[in-house]
Amino acid sequence: MTKEELLQKLSEIEWDDFECKAAKDKLPEDVWSTVSAFSNTSGGWIVFGIRQVGKKFEIQGVNNGEKTESDFLNTLRGGQKFNMRLSAKGTKYNFDGKLVLAFFVPSSIVKPIYYG
């Protein structure tokens, strides 16, 4: 996803393959249910560093991008929180000095994928 495509998504109202999470200082617990949902359907984008305020989105960035990326990918690949190892492809964006991380979680060949 390009930076322009990300901005376009933020101007739309609803998606079934795109979800924003604030994740300013740490990964939110509900991110794992989103990973599971995307893995069990057609895949989708999880974007960290964007907060939803009503029907609008605010780019706030993540404070420690390396830790956020590492924590997210290590959990997917570790095979301890999910019933199988998962993968995701990440992209980094800079919006006026604010770091935004986007990960594409593909549809899993083996289903169901569940957390816990």
Secondary structure, DSSP 8 states (H G I E B T S, - for coil): --HHHHHHHHHSS--SSEEEE--SSS--TTHHHHHHHHHHTT-EEEEESEEEETTEEEE---S-HHHHHHHHHHHHHHSSSBSS----EEEEEEETTEEEEEEEE---SS----B-
